[in-house]
Amino acid sequence: MTPLSIAFLPLTDSAVLVAAHELGFARDAGIELNLVRTESWATVRDRLVYGQVEAAHLLAPLAIAVTLGLSQHPAAIAAPIKLNLNGNALTMSTSFAAALDPDLERRVNDPLAAAHDFAQAIGLYHRKPVVGIVHRFSSHALMLRYWLASAGVDPDRDLALRVLPPSLMAGAMRAGEIDGFVAGEPWSSVAVAEGLGEIVAIGSRIWQRGVEKVLAMRADWMEANADVVDRLLRALSAAAAWCDDAANREQLALLLERPDYVGQPADRLLPALTGRMMLRHGEAPVDIADFMLFHREAAGFPWRSQALWIYSQMVRWKWLKPDEKAERTAAEVFRSDVYRRALAEAGMPMPGASMKVEGALTAPTAVGSHHGALTLGPDRFFDDRVFDPSAIDRYIAGFAAQ
Amino acid sequence: MRIVIVDDSGLRATVLEEGLREAGYDDIHVVPPQSGFVARIERMAPDVVLMDLGSPSRDTLEEMLTVSRALARPIAMFVDQSDEVMIGAAIDAGVSAYVVDGLRKERVKPVMELAIRRFNAFARMQTELDEAKTALAERKTIDRAKTILMNTRNLSEADAYALLRSTAMNQNRRIVEVAEALITASSLLGGQ
């Protein structure tokens, strides 16, 4: 047995790690997992960077930011597998949401209109709304910025963005410290269940196949432990398949409910797993297709184009000057080569390429793959922009013209 | 050197502050991580900020240090990135430090060493306190079980204890477990 410590935050998308441990996928691969529950992303990052853990459940943009030296001590981080796609929601207080479209379903299903309504609501609100984000370098913050900018909102000028760990969001809303927040589940479902606010936007409606968490490692450790890494990736991939299976959702929710994992009641964890989200307290839940993906469509495959999309947003928001070396470094954080090495033998359908044009698929599409058929789901951005990783400059320039 | 301690455990902050004062530092401020704490820190313009590594408020602090206009000088985690022994000790002790860039290593090092020692001492105190509490709770449980035996079986206190002990030995359990089982059974049977 190889002992391995992995730091995680209490979030529904820690599911793959929890399942790998609790259902024996890791043990079958000869790995004894020690999952280290952590409250803040800064601490997860430090535990990983300074070697207290071998791997971490990490925000994909943070993995890239640490590698590029944007978040404290620079360290080369590698992400050989994604842990999920999407799973985020934006929750706003009832008083703020009152200025939005009263039809809850239309709000989340028409993000373009909702963004313009949101821009109006900012003007009507009695002060600059304070919106909680989990980290500057989080997928959720990038989604929020991307979405609101489409309606002419400058998130740095028109909102007060406040960083808080996801597990503190509901409490901060109750205390009136924030007017809303964007975070991973179950924290929106918790806030809705407590009547603190309503869900007004959903990550998978903004980018249908948005990058979310990755499994992050120190690059040097990963290179030096190829055999363990391969076994771990196979265990996580099997666990992800188990998590994606509708038959296992109840059991998964009961595992995540435990205080050493997410520590919230199963009925607040299930909505994200089933995609049946209650948008406002007391209303019937609404079906949100593909709210969160763990495994199907090779969801774990770390497309380098997705790392580059994150890079493009960092440049767009002026956290980074456009730079060829930084671009290459960012792309190489996503280690599709390691994913292939570990999982090709396991008979997983494997994409033929490591880059793709992001946002181009409007319907399920069969793509070139080794080992059997691979169909990718629609991956549109709500504004129909298409990200071509070979023309990043043009893509970024397109936002400036907005 | 101005040092700010961000902590919501009054005791740990006191333990750390005392140590720093004994070592001759006198410009020390303790700030609980409540809403608006970062604005207070900004006004104080500290040279070193010490904080519990596991504190959820670290994300908030780091974001403010990134965007802050008031703190013009960048701040870096830990004293010396090359000093891996100290970084390891700090992580194990649960200390995180934000140090104004440019502050000489030799000046920060003793502060870090002291913080690590005091955090460790506090953790030990906490463990001892927990153990003491557990021991007290166990003695109370055993006392209640003894009383039940004394009342229902007319035993002396010494005999009641001997019975509990021999039962525990026969069943290969701890005395307190036998006592707990007895209390539960007695309450189910309508006793005390």
Interface residues (C-beta under 8 A of the other chain):
Chain A: T38 E39 S40 W41 A42 T43 D46 R47 Y50 G51 Q52 S71 Q72 H73 V134 H135 R136 R162 V163 L164 P165 S167 L168 A172 A175 E177
Chain B: S35 L53 G54 S55 P56 S57 R58 D59 T60 E62 E63 M64 T66 A76 M77 F78 Q81 I87 G88 I91 D92 S96
